[in-house]
Structure formats: C-alpha cells, structure tokens
C-alpha cells in the first residue's frame, strides 16, 4: 500500500467523522431549542464538546491529509472533478467555523431570546453540511468516473 492510498483512506475516514459530527451538533442544538434550563445547558455543552473534540480533530485530519494528497499529486489541479470537490471542502470549512461560533454563542446565552437567536439558523447549517458533503461525493465519484 503506497502513501497516497494511506492518505486517501485517512482522509475519507476523517471526512466521515467530520460530517457526522457537524450533523450531530446541529441536531443537538435543534433539540436544545425546545428545552430550557439544565436540559438545554447539558445539550449545548454536549454540542460544544463534540465540536471541540470530534469535529475539530476530524477537520484537522481531513485538511492535513487533503493537503498531503495534493502535495503528492500536484497534477490534481488539472483534473476537472477536483475543482468542485475543492470548492465543497472550502464551503465545509466555512460551515464548520460558522457552526463553532453558533455553539459558543448558544453556550454563552443567558436567556431564552439570546439562545434562540444564537441557534436560529442551525437547521440551515445542517442542510448546508449535508448538501456540501453530497456535492463532494458527487464530484469525486460521478465526475471522476465520467472523466476517466
């Protein structure tokens, strides 16, 4: 097994954990919107813990392995399927950081109005993550296959 194959395997696993954790965080915050007090605080703390431990770690591994694959295969920029995949990766990075801000604001919220405001667009973020991940899979599987 060569280095590129190992990088690809690590990249795919990291992306699976990254996307799954982002969707889990949005679900926790959506559920917490319907609660109050300690129950809301516990779910919000859980969302922050998942963001800091799983999501951020998986994002870092996905980013590093992706850069490693680009470094090992500099000709990848000439491959048509790579551009939508790279765009999806950049969008996913942006969604990751926007969600992180929302989680921190939700955790810092001192009343119901502030909490509701902090998590107002969490459902849209969830759809953004799912659709972006779908675009990346489409780019890699379908477009790459069509171009070979």
LINNORHU-V564659 format. One record per pair of residues at least 4 apart in sequence whose C-alpha atoms are under 6 Angstrom apart, sorted by the first residue. I is the first residue (numbers start at 0). J is the second residue. D is the distance in Angstrom with one decimal. If there is no record, write none. Layout:
i=I j=J d=D
i=I j=J d=D
This chain:
i=6 j=10 d=5.9
i=6 j=64 d=5.5
i=10 j=61 d=4.9
i=10 j=64 d=5.4
i=13 j=17 d=5.9
i=13 j=57 d=4.8
i=13 j=61 d=5.2
i=14 j=18 d=6.0
i=14 j=61 d=5.8
i=15 j=19 d=6.0
i=16 j=20 d=5.9
i=17 j=54 d=5.0
i=17 j=57 d=5.0
i=17 j=58 d=5.7
i=20 j=54 d=5.4
i=22 j=125 d=5.7
i=24 j=46 d=5.0
i=25 j=121 d=5.8
i=25 j=125 d=5.8
i=27 j=42 d=6.0
i=31 j=39 d=4.8
i=31 j=42 d=5.9
i=34 j=39 d=5.2
i=35 j=39 d=4.9
i=40 j=44 d=6.0
i=43 j=106 d=6.0
i=48 j=52 d=6.0
i=49 j=53 d=5.2
i=50 j=54 d=4.7
i=50 j=55 d=6.0
i=51 j=55 d=5.4
i=52 j=56 d=6.0
i=53 j=57 d=5.9
i=54 j=58 d=6.0
i=60 j=64 d=5.9
i=61 j=65 d=5.9
i=69 j=73 d=5.5
i=80 j=138 d=5.4
i=80 j=142 d=5.4
i=80 j=143 d=5.4
i=81 j=85 d=5.9
i=84 j=135 d=4.8
i=84 j=138 d=5.5
i=87 j=131 d=5.6
i=87 j=135 d=5.6
i=94 j=98 d=6.0
i=101 j=117 d=5.7
i=104 j=117 d=5.6
i=105 j=114 d=5.2
i=105 j=117 d=5.2
i=108 j=113 d=5.2
i=108 j=114 d=5.1
i=115 j=119 d=5.7
i=126 j=130 d=5.9
i=127 j=131 d=5.9
i=136 j=140 d=5.8
i=137 j=141 d=5.2
i=138 j=142 d=5.0
i=139 j=143 d=5.3
